[in-house]
Amino acid sequence: MAALSFLWFLTGVFVIPFTAIFTSVRKAFMLAAVWSLPFVAPHIWHDVNQDVATIYNGIGARPGTQRAEL
């Protein structure tokens, strides 16, 4: 797993800048967006779960009166 993480790191460090230099900046930005997904997806998923829990429990519910644990 560590080798895969290191390979992913090298992809971001080398491939994205070379893409920007030798092809197009737009393509490099698209690669950077895809490259960043493993880093940002867990945080986005956590925020979505918090929002769903807030809606399910009732907006403005008093602390300690939650009906669900998500």
C-alpha positions in Angstrom: 0.0 0.0 0.0 2.9 2.3 0.7 4.3 1.8 -2.7 0.9 2.7 -4.3 0.8 5.9 -2.2 4.3 6.8 -3.3 3.5 6.1 -6.9 0.4 8.3 -6.6 2.6 11.1 -5.0 5.1 10.9 -7.9 2.2 11.1 -10.4 1.1 14.4 -8.9 4.6 15.8 -8.5 5.9 15.0 -12.0 3.0 14.2 -14.4 0.8 17.2 -13.6 3.5 19.9 -14.0 4.9 18.3 -17.2 1.4 18.2 -18.6 1.0 21.9 -17.9 4.3 22.7 -19.6 4.2 20.4 -22.6 0.4 20.1 -23.4 -2.1 22.4 -21.8 -2.9 24.0 -18.5 -6.5 23.0 -18.8 -5.5 19.3 -19.0 -3.2 19.7 -16.1 -6.0 21.2 -14.0 -8.2 18.3 -14.8 -5.5 15.8 -13.9 -4.9 17.7 -10.6 -8.6 17.5 -9.8 -8.7 13.7 -10.3 -5.3 13.4 -8.5 -6.7 15.2 -5.4 -9.8 13.0 -5.0 -8.3 10.4 -2.7 -7.3 13.3 -0.4 -10.5 15.3 -0.3 -13.1 12.7 -0.8 -13.1 11.4 2.9 -13.5 15.0 4.1 -16.4 15.7 1.7 -18.0 12.4 2.7 -17.7 13.3 6.4 -19.3 16.7 5.8 -22.2 15.2 3.8 -22.8 12.7 6.6 -22.9 15.5 9.2 -25.4 17.4 7.1 -27.6 14.3 6.7 -27.5 13.7 10.4 -28.4 17.3 11.1 -31.4 17.1 8.7 -32.6 13.8 10.1 -32.3 14.9 13.7 -34.1 18.1 13.1 -32.5 21.4 12.5 -32.1 23.3 15.7 -32.4 20.2 17.9 -31.1 20.6 21.4 -27.8 19.0 22.1 -28.2 15.5 23.6 -31.6 15.0 22.0 -30.4 13.4 18.8 -32.5 10.6 17.4 -29.9 9.0 15.1 -26.2 8.1 15.1 -24.9 8.1 11.5 
